[in-house]
């Protein structure tokens, strides 16, 4: 069993809890209240800017030049391509500005950026994997099992359940498995810890959007 398979087993319960979240269930059937999706999109747009920076840091630090190229493309995609999607959603859902970074987003992006800058590169790469992998799994689950007709949020579902995103996700998984196989057991354990932490933050990000959680 490779590292990614072992790591996923550690978060399987968390992933199942994500599928059962009101945010995901209501997104899937199109009943999610507009204000909750607006909150989510604004925070996710802010998140992606900083996620892109974390990916760029990883690209600069990667041992293998091929990995540098891949993570550079990941960073570009996070900042440019997905922000374009968000801009269209801003127009579709009446958002005029991103607003301030709220607690769940703040916690997540600072975890990723500090890990990307200060921890071993293997740990940093493992920390960003859940954002790829969980979104793909959730997108696929909705697309194949819960998709409803005339869903207001179909564009989001098509993006993360699509084949193009799947290629990037598999690249990220493959890189993690490669570097895990080449490092020490101690680093592999820290990779798994970072992977679990980021997976928990994925849950909290959607939870915060559903609860409209802001700074007190």
VOMI-86825 format. One line per field, with one value per residue (C-alpha): x, y, z; residue in three letters. Coordinates in nm, 3 decimals. Example, Ala and Ser with C-alpha at 12.3 -4.5 7.8 and 13.67 -1.06 7.14 Angstrom:
px = (1.230|1.367) .
py = (-0.450|-0.106) .
pz = (0.780|0.714) .
gugu = (ala|ser) .
# end
This chain:
px = (0.000|0.145|0.145|-0.165|-0.377|-0.264|-0.322|-0.671|-0.771|-0.685|-0.939|-1.211|-1.445|-1.383|-1.456|-1.783|-1.880|-1.812|-2.050|-2.317|-2.274|-2.579|-2.369|-2.274|-2.616|-2.794|-2.535|-2.593|-2.971|-2.967|-3.142|-2.841|-2.944|-2.789|-2.633|-2.444|-2.304|-2.213|-2.020|-1.848|-1.750|-1.609|-1.402|-1.295|-1.179|-0.966|-0.842|-0.733|-0.510|-0.316|-0.335|-0.168|0.111|0.162|0.180|0.433|0.649|0.636|0.729|1.037|1.146|1.072|1.369|1.270|1.248|0.950|0.766|0.859|0.691|0.380|0.337|0.399|0.108|-0.101|-0.028|-0.123|-0.443|-0.541|-0.488|-0.600|-0.828|-1.036|-1.057|-1.211|-1.473|-1.534|-1.568|-1.845|-2.010|-1.975|-2.176|-2.427|-2.488|-2.471|-2.137|-1.945|-1.642|-1.463|-1.471|-1.248|-1.086|-1.295|-1.173|-1.187|-1.024|-0.764|-0.668|-0.643|-0.435|-0.189|-0.144|-0.068|0.164|0.363|0.394|0.501|0.763|0.902|0.846|1.017|0.903|0.749|0.524|0.427|0.323|0.115|-0.055|-0.192|-0.314|-0.656|-0.762|-0.714|-0.826|-1.126|-1.272|-1.238|-1.397|-1.684|-1.732|-1.741|-1.979|-2.227|-2.190|-2.252|-2.492|-2.670|-2.690|-3.031|-3.183|-3.146|-2.916|-2.820|-2.474|-2.415|-2.112|-1.935|-2.024|-1.902|-1.572|-1.471|-1.634|-1.470|-1.191|-0.949|-0.939|-0.899|-0.569|-0.424|-0.544|-0.376|-0.053|-0.060|-0.125|0.152|0.405|0.314|0.361|0.693|0.843|0.701|0.877|1.207|1.201|1.227|0.956|0.958|0.887|0.615|0.443|0.455|0.322|0.023|-0.028|-0.032|-0.269|-0.509|-0.497|-0.571|-0.858|-1.010|-0.980|-1.166|-1.457|-1.439|-1.426|-1.761|-1.907|-1.814|-1.978|-2.302|-2.298|-2.183|-1.912|-1.733|-1.501|-1.684) .
py = (0.000|0.337|0.651|0.809|0.498|0.479|0.852|0.840|0.564|0.804|1.059|0.830|0.908|1.280|1.254|1.071|1.345|1.602|1.423|1.436|1.807|2.027|2.252|1.966|1.801|2.127|2.225|1.890|1.926|2.299|2.406|2.575|2.929|3.196|3.387|3.077|3.018|3.386|3.363|3.048|3.191|3.510|3.317|3.058|3.332|3.480|3.132|3.056|3.364|3.240|2.875|2.980|3.144|2.826|2.625|2.870|2.830|2.454|2.490|2.692|2.438|2.112|1.880|1.768|2.028|1.839|1.884|2.253|2.286|2.099|2.305|2.627|2.531|2.444|2.789|2.960|2.761|2.848|3.219|3.274|2.999|2.937|3.308|3.350|3.095|3.290|3.616|3.464|3.343|3.689|3.821|3.533|3.562|3.936|3.960|4.284|4.223|3.946|4.118|4.016|3.682|3.511|3.266|2.929|3.067|3.254|2.941|2.726|2.959|3.036|2.666|2.602|2.898|2.838|2.469|2.548|2.795|2.632|2.256|1.988|2.004|1.656|1.776|2.088|1.885|1.652|1.952|2.089|1.753|1.748|2.065|1.879|1.532|1.603|1.852|1.597|1.322|1.548|1.677|1.322|1.207|1.484|1.450|1.075|1.029|1.344|1.568|1.729|1.890|2.267|2.299|2.659|2.537|2.310|2.509|2.435|2.065|2.040|2.208|1.971|1.662|1.718|1.523|1.815|1.870|1.496|1.502|1.764|1.571|1.251|1.441|1.574|1.225|1.070|1.330|1.265|0.891|0.940|1.169|0.960|0.654|0.842|0.995|0.873|0.713|1.017|1.250|1.019|1.035|1.416|1.410|1.212|1.449|1.747|1.566|1.492|1.851|1.997|1.751|1.869|2.227|2.140|2.031|2.346|2.568|2.436|2.432|2.798|2.887|2.716|2.886|3.220|3.223|3.557|3.720|3.820) .
pz = (0.000|-0.099|0.114|-0.039|0.019|0.382|0.434|0.283|0.523|0.804|0.681|0.543|0.834|0.792|0.421|0.490|0.736|0.463|0.226|0.496|0.574|0.513|0.290|0.056|0.063|-0.020|-0.280|-0.447|-0.467|-0.541|-0.219|-0.055|0.044|-0.177|0.113|0.226|-0.121|-0.151|0.176|0.056|-0.283|-0.133|0.121|-0.137|-0.372|-0.094|-0.005|-0.361|-0.375|-0.075|-0.180|-0.504|-0.307|-0.102|-0.424|-0.567|-0.256|-0.298|-0.666|-0.571|-0.308|-0.493|-0.541|-0.890|-1.170|-1.314|-0.984|-0.988|-1.326|-1.213|-0.897|-1.088|-1.311|-1.005|-0.862|-1.186|-1.207|-0.849|-0.897|-1.257|-1.383|-1.071|-0.993|-1.337|-1.236|-0.918|-1.107|-1.315|-0.994|-0.843|-1.135|-1.127|-0.752|-0.705|-0.521|-0.567|-0.342|-0.156|0.182|0.471|0.542|0.810|1.081|0.901|0.587|0.792|0.987|0.676|0.459|0.737|0.806|0.440|0.390|0.707|0.623|0.267|0.391|0.703|0.705|0.498|0.137|0.162|0.445|0.252|-0.052|0.165|0.331|0.003|-0.127|0.048|-0.132|-0.459|-0.360|-0.138|-0.385|-0.663|-0.455|-0.348|-0.703|-0.840|-0.568|-0.643|-1.019|-1.024|-0.733|-0.621|-0.925|-0.975|-1.282|-1.326|-1.026|-0.956|-0.859|-1.160|-1.276|-0.948|-0.971|-1.331|-1.243|-0.965|-1.111|-1.448|-1.615|-1.645|-1.270|-1.225|-1.417|-1.180|-0.876|-0.993|-1.055|-0.698|-0.557|-0.767|-0.652|-0.289|-0.333|-0.507|-0.244|0.040|-0.097|-0.106|0.243|0.602|0.813|1.043|0.751|0.619|0.957|0.949|0.594|0.718|1.010|0.774|0.539|0.824|0.952|0.610|0.566|0.892|0.773|0.454|0.674|0.887|0.577|0.449|0.800|0.847|0.516|0.617|0.958|0.811|1.076|1.110|1.357|1.676) .
gugu = (unk|unk|unk|unk|unk|unk|unk|unk|unk|unk|unk|unk|unk|unk|unk|unk|unk|unk|unk|unk|unk|unk|unk|unk|unk|unk|unk|unk|unk|unk|unk|unk|unk|unk|unk|unk|unk|unk|unk|unk|unk|unk|unk|unk|unk|unk|unk|unk|unk|unk|unk|unk|unk|unk|unk|unk|unk|unk|unk|unk|unk|unk|unk|unk|unk|unk|unk|unk|unk|unk|unk|unk|unk|unk|unk|unk|unk|unk|unk|unk|unk|unk|unk|unk|unk|unk|unk|unk|unk|unk|unk|unk|unk|unk|unk|unk|unk|unk|unk|unk|unk|unk|unk|unk|unk|unk|unk|unk|unk|unk|unk|unk|unk|unk|unk|unk|unk|unk|unk|unk|unk|unk|unk|unk|unk|unk|unk|unk|unk|unk|unk|unk|unk|unk|unk|unk|unk|unk|unk|unk|unk|unk|unk|unk|unk|unk|unk|unk|unk|unk|unk|unk|unk|unk|unk|unk|unk|unk|unk|unk|unk|unk|unk|unk|unk|unk|unk|unk|unk|unk|unk|unk|unk|unk|unk|unk|unk|unk|unk|unk|unk|unk|unk|unk|unk|unk|unk|unk|unk|unk|unk|unk|unk|unk|unk|unk|unk|unk|unk|unk|unk|unk|unk|unk|unk|unk|unk|unk|unk|unk|unk|unk|unk|unk|unk|unk) .
# end
